[in-house]
Amino acid sequence: MNSVAVVVINYKGIEDTIDCIASLADQTYKDIKIIAVENGSHDGSAEKFKELEKEYGDRLVALYNDKNLGFDGGANTGIRWALQHNYDYVALLNNDATADKDWVKHLVTAAQEQKAGLTTGLLLMHDGQLIDSSGDWFSKWGLGFPRNRGDKASHAPEAGFVFGASGGATLFSIKMLRQIGLFDEDFFAYYEDNDISFRAQLAGWKVYYEPKAVAYHKLSQTSNRMPSGFAIYQTFKNMPLVFVKNVPLGLLLSVGVRFYPAYWLMLGNAIRRGNGGAALQGAGMSIVLGLKKLPARWHIQHRKKVPTSYIKSILWHDLPPDQTGLRKLRKVFTGK
């Protein structure tokens, strides 16, 4: 049986975290270790973690960060523990999510059968009626987005290979992580799953979606606890970083001529809606970090093992479904 470490990151959401851990303790797949990361909450969560350690014994390892390292730093804290202890797989589950009792079992089975680097499941909204994601897409417009978000759960797609996997409920091959690296902590939060999925695809690893692996997500619970403007800042900071690091040379022009006009139009819309401060700060930081990422881009592209034609074939052909404003503007100029 393959060993699995499941990482849960807590930041000021201890009640959700307790429910999440309880769902993992009830898994039918038994060779798992729960890695609970207290990500610098400083709100009494550390004391609750001590109680969880006593309750779950050797089934749970608690790790403590002195400050909030974001989703990426928190995830890497748990992943590094799994690497040091030679686990076969590491899974991430958002603390505001709960897993069906066979979640890990189905993910591991699919990962083994499909030889996938990342294996994601069917992540439903908390009430189970609508889909949060069935993996991720990356558009030829340079925009990543959750697959099937908002669709009825009864219309969930069949199993198959996808472009990317949600960072909130996915199984990662340790072998793959040793090869491509961990989450990029400069992202802090948002779009890091697009980045790591893209890096995996470029390195020749596949991403598989298994609908039998079901989890339930209280969408944006953690984001709602963050300061005003946090999500907007992170969005405008991180979207260009995925493009800069990962889009192959042969697609830079065709994706770039779509991405950058779309990005600046989205920025203008954020300003128009009164969110200009956070959006402009994010855009400014994206330039600083984009320059910083040029050496990383060289390494990623230098190690690329798949043809650019393959990457082109797995891109979403259109704008993301939620980009209604961009779609209307495109129609003005193209009639389509």
C-alpha positions as CSV (number, residue, x, y, z in Angstrom):
1,M,0.0,0.0,0.0
2,N,1.3,3.4,-0.9
3,S,1.8,5.9,1.9
4,V,0.0,9.2,1.8
5,A,0.4,12.3,3.9
6,V,-2.6,14.6,3.8
7,V,-1.8,18.3,4.5
8,V,-4.4,20.6,6.0
9,I,-3.5,24.3,6.6
10,N,-5.2,26.3,9.3
11,Y,-5.4,30.0,9.4
12,K,-8.0,31.4,11.7
13,G,-10.5,28.8,10.8
14,I,-10.1,26.2,13.5
15,E,-13.7,25.0,13.6
16,D,-13.6,24.2,9.9
17,T,-10.2,22.6,10.4
18,I,-11.5,20.3,13.1
19,D,-14.3,19.1,10.8
20,C,-11.8,18.6,7.9
21,I,-9.5,16.5,10.1
22,A,-12.4,14.4,11.3
23,S,-13.3,13.5,7.7
24,L,-9.7,12.5,7.1
25,A,-9.5,10.4,10.2
26,D,-12.5,8.5,8.9
27,Q,-10.9,7.5,5.6
28,T,-11.2,3.9,4.4
29,Y,-7.6,4.1,3.1
30,K,-5.5,3.5,6.2
31,D,-1.9,4.2,5.2
32,I,-2.3,7.9,5.7
33,K,-0.9,10.5,8.1
34,I,-2.7,13.8,8.7
35,I,-0.3,16.8,8.6
36,A,-2.0,19.7,10.3
37,V,-0.2,23.0,9.7
38,E,-1.0,25.9,12.0
39,N,-0.1,28.8,9.8
40,G,0.5,31.6,12.3
41,S,-3.1,32.3,13.3
42,H,-2.2,33.6,16.8
43,D,-5.9,33.3,17.8
44,G,-5.8,30.3,20.1
45,S,-5.6,27.8,17.2
46,A,-2.3,26.5,18.5
47,E,-3.9,25.4,21.8
48,K,-6.6,23.6,19.8
49,F,-3.9,21.9,17.8
50,K,-2.4,20.5,21.0
51,E,-5.9,19.0,21.8
52,L,-6.0,17.5,18.3
53,E,-2.6,15.9,18.8
54,K,-3.9,14.2,21.9
55,E,-7.2,13.1,20.3
56,Y,-5.7,11.6,17.1
57,G,-2.4,10.3,18.5
58,D,0.1,9.0,15.9
59,R,-2.5,9.5,13.1
60,L,-1.8,13.2,13.1
61,V,1.4,15.4,13.1
62,A,1.0,19.1,14.0
63,L,3.4,21.6,12.5
64,Y,3.5,25.3,13.6
65,N,4.5,28.3,11.6
66,D,5.3,31.5,13.5
67,K,3.6,33.7,10.9
68,N,1.1,33.3,8.0
69,L,3.1,31.9,5.1
70,G,0.0,31.9,2.8
71,F,-1.4,28.8,1.2
72,D,1.8,28.1,-0.6
73,G,4.1,28.4,2.4
74,G,1.7,26.5,4.6
75,A,1.4,23.7,2.0
76,N,5.2,23.5,1.5
77,T,5.6,23.2,5.3
78,G,3.6,20.0,5.2
79,I,5.0,18.7,1.9
80,R,8.6,19.1,3.2
81,W,7.7,16.9,6.1
82,A,6.3,14.3,3.7
83,L,9.5,14.5,1.6
84,Q,11.7,14.1,4.6
85,H,9.7,11.0,5.8
86,N,9.7,9.4,2.3
87,Y,6.0,9.2,1.7
88,D,4.8,8.1,-1.7
89,Y,2.1,10.7,-2.1
90,V,1.1,14.0,-0.5
91,A,-2.5,15.3,-0.7
92,L,-3.8,18.8,0.0
93,L,-7.3,19.4,1.4
94,N,-8.5,22.9,2.2
95,N,-9.3,23.2,5.8
96,D,-12.8,24.5,4.9
97,A,-13.5,21.2,3.0
98,T,-14.5,17.7,4.1
99,A,-13.7,14.5,2.3
100,D,-15.9,11.6,1.5
101,K,-14.6,8.5,3.3
102,D,-13.3,6.9,0.1
103,W,-11.6,10.2,-1.2
104,V,-8.0,9.1,-0.6
105,K,-8.6,5.5,-1.8
106,H,-10.0,6.7,-5.1
107,L,-7.3,9.2,-5.6
108,V,-4.5,6.7,-5.0
109,T,-6.1,4.1,-7.2
110,A,-6.5,6.5,-10.1
111,A,-2.9,7.9,-9.6
112,Q,-1.5,4.4,-9.8
113,E,-3.6,3.2,-12.7
114,Q,-3.0,6.4,-14.8
115,K,0.6,7.0,-13.7
116,A,-0.4,10.6,-13.0
117,G,1.7,13.3,-11.3
118,L,-1.4,15.0,-10.0
119,T,-4.7,13.4,-9.4
120,T,-7.8,15.5,-8.5
121,G,-11.3,14.6,-7.7
122,L,-14.8,16.1,-7.8
123,L,-14.9,19.0,-5.5
124,L,-18.5,20.0,-4.7
125,M,-19.9,23.0,-3.0
126,H,-20.7,22.4,0.6
127,D,-24.3,21.4,0.0
128,G,-23.3,18.9,-2.7
129,Q,-25.6,20.4,-5.3
130,L,-23.1,22.3,-7.5
131,I,-19.6,21.7,-8.6
132,D,-16.7,23.8,-7.2
133,S,-14.2,22.2,-9.6
134,S,-13.4,19.1,-11.5
135,G,-9.8,20.2,-12.1
136,D,-8.5,23.3,-13.7
137,W,-8.3,24.7,-17.3
138,F,-5.8,27.2,-18.7
139,S,-7.1,29.2,-21.6
140,K,-5.4,30.3,-24.8
141,W,-6.1,33.7,-23.3
142,G,-3.6,33.0,-20.6
143,L,-6.3,32.8,-17.9
144,G,-6.7,29.8,-15.5
145,F,-10.0,28.9,-14.1
146,P,-11.8,26.0,-12.3
147,R,-13.4,23.4,-14.6
148,N,-17.2,23.1,-14.4
149,R,-17.6,25.6,-11.5
150,G,-21.3,26.2,-10.9
151,D,-22.5,23.2,-12.9
152,K,-24.9,20.8,-11.3
153,A,-23.3,17.9,-9.5
154,S,-25.5,15.5,-11.5
155,H,-23.7,16.7,-14.6
156,A,-20.2,16.1,-13.4
157,P,-17.9,15.0,-16.3
158,E,-16.5,11.5,-16.6
159,A,-13.0,10.6,-15.5
160,G,-10.1,11.7,-17.7
161,F,-7.0,13.7,-18.2
162,V,-7.2,17.5,-17.6
163,F,-4.9,20.5,-17.8
164,G,-4.6,21.1,-14.0
165,A,-5.7,20.3,-10.5
166,S,-7.1,22.4,-7.7
167,G,-4.6,23.0,-5.0
168,G,-7.4,22.6,-2.5
169,A,-8.2,18.9,-3.0
170,T,-5.5,17.0,-4.9
171,L,-3.0,14.2,-4.6
172,F,0.6,14.8,-5.7
173,S,3.2,12.3,-6.6
174,I,6.3,12.8,-4.3
175,K,8.4,11.6,-7.2
176,M,7.0,14.4,-9.3
177,L,7.5,17.0,-6.6
178,R,11.1,16.0,-6.2
179,Q,11.6,16.7,-9.9
180,I,9.6,19.9,-10.5
181,G,9.8,21.5,-7.1
182,L,7.1,22.6,-4.6
183,F,4.7,25.5,-4.7
184,D,6.1,28.8,-5.6
185,E,5.8,30.8,-2.3
186,D,5.9,34.2,-4.1
187,F,2.4,33.4,-5.2
188,F,1.3,33.3,-1.5
189,A,-2.3,32.4,-2.5
190,Y,-4.2,32.0,-5.8
191,Y,-3.1,30.6,-9.1
192,E,-0.3,28.5,-7.5
193,D,-2.3,25.4,-8.6
194,N,-2.2,26.7,-12.3
195,D,1.5,27.2,-11.9
196,I,2.4,23.8,-10.5
197,S,0.1,22.0,-12.9
198,F,1.7,23.9,-15.8
199,R,5.1,23.0,-14.6
200,A,4.1,19.3,-14.3
201,Q,2.7,19.2,-17.8
202,L,5.8,20.8,-19.2
203,A,8.0,18.2,-17.4
204,G,6.0,15.4,-19.0
205,W,3.7,14.6,-16.0
206,K,-0.1,14.2,-16.5
207,V,-3.0,15.4,-14.5
208,Y,-6.0,13.1,-14.0
209,Y,-9.5,13.8,-12.8
210,E,-11.3,11.0,-10.9
211,P,-15.0,11.8,-10.1
212,K,-15.3,9.0,-7.6
213,A,-13.0,11.0,-5.2
214,V,-15.5,13.5,-3.8
215,A,-14.9,16.3,-1.3
216,Y,-17.1,19.2,-0.2
217,H,-15.9,22.8,0.0
218,K,-17.2,25.9,1.8
219,L,-16.0,28.2,-0.9
220,S,-13.9,31.3,0.1
221,Q,-14.1,30.7,3.8
222,T,-10.4,31.4,4.3
223,S,-10.4,34.4,1.9
224,N,-13.3,36.0,3.8
225,R,-11.0,36.2,6.8
226,M,-8.3,38.1,5.0
227,P,-8.0,41.9,4.8
228,S,-10.1,43.8,2.3
229,G,-8.5,43.8,-1.1
230,F,-6.4,40.7,-0.5
231,A,-8.0,38.5,-3.2
232,I,-7.8,41.4,-5.8
233,Y,-4.1,42.1,-5.0
234,Q,-3.2,38.4,-5.2
235,T,-5.1,37.9,-8.4
236,F,-3.4,40.8,-10.3
237,K,0.0,39.9,-8.9
238,N,-0.2,36.2,-9.8
239,M,-2.0,35.9,-13.1
240,P,1.0,37.3,-15.1
241,L,3.5,35.1,-13.1
242,V,1.8,31.9,-14.5
243,F,2.2,33.3,-18.0
244,V,5.8,34.5,-17.5
245,K,7.1,31.2,-16.0
246,N,5.3,28.6,-18.0
247,V,4.0,29.6,-21.5
248,P,6.4,28.0,-24.0
249,L,8.3,30.2,-26.5
250,G,6.2,28.9,-29.4
251,L,3.0,30.2,-27.7
252,L,4.2,33.4,-26.1
253,L,3.0,35.6,-29.0
254,S,-0.4,33.9,-29.6
255,V,-1.3,33.7,-25.9
256,G,0.4,37.0,-25.0
257,V,-1.6,39.1,-27.5
258,R,-4.7,37.8,-25.8
259,F,-3.6,37.8,-22.2
260,Y,-2.2,41.2,-21.8
261,P,-5.0,43.2,-23.3
262,A,-7.5,41.1,-21.3
263,Y,-5.4,41.6,-18.1
264,W,-5.3,45.4,-18.5
265,L,-9.0,45.5,-19.3
266,M,-9.7,43.5,-16.1
267,L,-7.4,46.0,-14.3
268,G,-9.4,48.9,-15.7
269,N,-12.6,47.3,-14.6
270,A,-11.3,46.8,-11.1
271,I,-10.4,50.5,-10.9
272,R,-13.8,51.4,-12.2
273,R,-15.4,49.3,-9.4
274,G,-13.4,51.0,-6.7
275,N,-10.8,48.3,-6.2
276,G,-8.0,50.2,-8.0
277,G,-5.6,50.5,-5.0
278,A,-5.3,46.7,-4.5
279,A,-5.4,45.9,-8.2
280,L,-2.7,48.5,-9.1
281,Q,-0.5,47.3,-6.2
282,G,-0.8,43.7,-7.5
283,A,-0.1,44.7,-11.0
284,G,3.0,46.6,-9.9
285,M,4.3,43.7,-7.9
286,S,3.7,41.3,-10.8
287,I,6.2,43.3,-12.8
288,V,8.8,43.1,-10.0
289,L,8.2,39.4,-9.5
290,G,8.0,38.8,-13.2
291,L,11.6,40.0,-13.6
292,K,12.6,37.9,-10.6
293,K,11.1,34.8,-12.3
294,L,13.0,35.0,-15.5
295,P,15.8,32.6,-14.3
296,A,13.0,30.2,-13.1
297,R,11.4,30.4,-16.5
298,W,14.7,29.4,-18.1
299,H,15.0,26.4,-15.9
300,I,11.4,25.3,-16.5
301,Q,11.6,25.7,-20.3
302,H,15.1,24.1,-20.4
303,R,13.7,21.0,-18.7
304,K,10.6,20.9,-20.9
305,K,9.9,17.3,-22.1
306,V,6.8,17.7,-24.2
307,P,6.4,19.5,-27.6
308,T,4.7,22.9,-27.6
309,S,2.0,21.4,-29.9
310,Y,1.0,19.2,-27.0
311,I,0.7,22.1,-24.6
312,K,-1.4,24.0,-27.3
313,S,-3.7,20.9,-27.6
314,I,-4.6,20.9,-23.9
315,L,-5.4,24.7,-23.6
316,W,-9.0,25.8,-23.3
317,H,-9.9,27.2,-26.7
318,D,-12.0,30.2,-25.5
319,L,-12.3,32.8,-22.7
320,P,-13.1,31.4,-19.3
321,P,-16.9,31.1,-18.9
322,D,-17.1,33.8,-16.2
323,Q,-15.4,36.4,-18.4
324,T,-18.7,37.8,-19.7
325,G,-17.4,41.4,-19.9
326,L,-14.4,40.4,-22.1
327,R,-16.6,38.3,-24.2
328,K,-18.9,41.2,-24.9
329,L,-16.0,43.5,-25.7
330,R,-14.5,40.9,-28.1
331,K,-17.8,40.7,-29.9
332,V,-17.7,44.5,-30.5
333,F,-14.5,44.1,-32.4
334,T,-14.8,40.7,-34.0
335,G,-18.5,40.0,-34.1
336,K,-17.9,36.7,-32.4
